[in-house]
Amino acid sequence: MTDTNIFENKKAAYFTLGCKLNFAETSTIGKMLSNRGIRRVQPGEIADICVINTCSVTELADKKCRQAIRRIAKQHPGAPVVVTGCYAQLKPEEVAAIEGVDLVLGTEQKMLIPEHLDQLLFHRKNNSEVLVSKAKDIHSFSHSCSKGDRTRYFLKVQDGCNYFCSYCTIPYARGRSRNGSIADLVGQAEKAATEGGKEIVLTGVNIGDFGHSTGETFYELIQALENVAGIERYRISSIEPNLLTDEILTFVSRSGKFVPHFHIPLQAGSDSILKLMRRKYDTALFEARINRIKSLMPDAFIGVDVIVGVRGETNPCFEEAKTFIEGLDISQLHVFTYSERPGTQALEIDHIVDPKTKHERSQVLLEMSDRKIRSFYTSQIGKQKQVLFEHSKKDGKMYGFTENYVKVESSYDKVLVNRIISVTLGDFNENYSALTVKSYE
């Protein structure tokens, strides 16, 4: 084994694009390098190694990755650059051709960065090295429970996807669905508690599909995590509506730790488009899930993913979707503009939506989202909620989130950091981005 002393005083820069899962994994890579004596670079310093974890959900994401790689290589001249993540998995040779890139690691190799430190820092090669497995050969599950520079911890419980929706490249970028064992995941949550963690977000690609590797279920997982001492809150990140069972919803509604906050991908509010997308539900099922959540947890925050401008989305289809979404009792929309992904079945669908129309439809839904979140926040004014305050400080203010994901602004007080405080919610702040604290209880 390489003597870790040779890495002392070395500095690493990290850059992450994409989902919460990527952020969790980058944080874990950072921990692994820190254990070998490599610290995170400080502002103004030149790094000795750069790690970039990429996304490839859209063509725009690919473009942002290329820009980030070039920018970081320029900001840290002479430092070896390691690129991993979905873009690296899907287009490794394209990534390797970018000036400054030394090592390209695919999904299966992402956590092997420490094994290449000696080569990268002291024995660099003239050409980029590419280590990428084919999607069918991605089998390992890399554990990750990290908070990086955040207050909340992100616990990776699952990776990969078996769904193969017509527009999506995730199964090719991350492989098939797999997961850690409940025992291991509970152990990681317990460790986060010993480190002072109060809240954990469960992350993955398709977390409701948990269990393919171990024969366990997501419902069994959340039951086990409920019993971890010291953790006061859990949030369930994006979960497919067909996998968000009544069993899970009833459990959350009665739980003392799992909070009333849901992030559910709809993707399209038209049954004909959902069918073209090869989604595993229709609008009736989706609406039933929303109504069930609200019947059990009236104050629940519900965020919904929607993609606009997919192939086949005619004007009538969009109007149908707009009407459907407007009628849902949800809190916020996350709007994504469709872009063509090579190798996907969506490329065989007729009727291409032009860029101008995509933009117009996106704006319509973003404006709808603004109305819905303003309405939801207004409904929470005057209510008593529990706020976990974060450590960041901006213009003398600090921020936190209630159990139902209302952003709350308060005057900065170091004593409040990483504490869950009971407050009565006041009115909107100056820029309507958060509610203020009317009083502390």
Disulfide bonds with the S-S distance in Angstrom:
none
